[in-house]
């Protein structure tokens, strides 16, 4: 458990077992107050206090609104703590049926403690306790004649792990209780879509869709398409299918229950998107006309609930065998880890990236050689995948501006794109 004091670069770390002792002692004395002393150590720069022990006073006075303790009888305890490298760092006490806001009495006590033990910024922990247990807690430190309040820090690993467990539970429930294969697949795809919609920035849209180009060619139906939410001029919906222009696509993914036997299948579906024609014209950004830009790469990957392979080496071998427009960039096998593929690429020097943009981007893909394939720890597969995806999206920036008139040729129409 970690806490920080905003603006002062001061931190507290307390072991969960130590905090549990405080909770038990506070609840045991309810409805009276209880308390004790905190022992710990400081970091070398003295910015962090590590609380490692709770010292129970031998002599104390408690009531519903009072807690007083004496240090008498603890001399040998403190001698041993000092030998162990620990020292006094502060106090804790409970507020039965009350808030964790400090009182004037608490402030006065901390003033006296600072003088008595000559310690900089002594800590005060107040825990609120009710009949059903601990209700809240707040850390303070005495500094500049004030008690300053710490804020609790988020444990990112626990946060990521909790969200991954939530996602895995949803995916496994679908797998166990939905019997029809088509319905099971649809539900799994929807869970991935909802996850990406919830956590990707709003500049991106996520849907199941078919990708089209200005010549009328279409991709296979893609389980997950991440596309532009700002500059996409049109999206078609017909007969229950969504059609998205190729120029708007950032990434496409194939979703399966298990990865076994589907790497090559996913690669061919991703290729069906990458080989579509994409236009690129100048655009206005912040009032300035920007020239047409080279086509961006379309991220491709696979998302599965499980991996039946005993080791990730089987997946790596299949990824290494993919070539050109079929190459995968990343993926997530929830129970086995996420992966990314780092490629060595050659930028064509004899092809104009604007006038012959497809040949240019095709050559980039054809030049790909695998440098490294890295798998994450399976415990954080979902979020290592997500953060890798965000990193790739960031490197793309914004997709190329679409030439709307190229699509209007299909109906022999044209629009004026200048105002």
Protein Blocks (a to p, Z undefined) as FASTA:
>chain_A
ZZddehklpacdddfklmmmmmmmmmmmpcbdcdddddddddfklpaccdfbdcddfbdc
ddfkbccddfehplmmmmmmmmnopacfbdcdddehiafbdcfklmmmmmmmmmmnopgh
iacddddddfkbcfbdcddddeehiacdddddddfklmmmmmmmmmmmmmmmmmmmmmbl
klmmmmmmmmmmmmmmmmmcfkbccdddddddfkopacdddfbdcddfklmmbdcdeehi
acddfklpmbdcdddfbfghplmmmmmmmmmmmmpccddddddeehiacddddddddddd
dddfbdfbfbfklmmmmmmmpgcjlbcfbdcdfknopcdddddddddfkbcfklmmmlmm
mmmmmmpccfbdcdddfklmmmmmmmmmmmmmmmnopaddddfklmmmmnopacdfbZZ
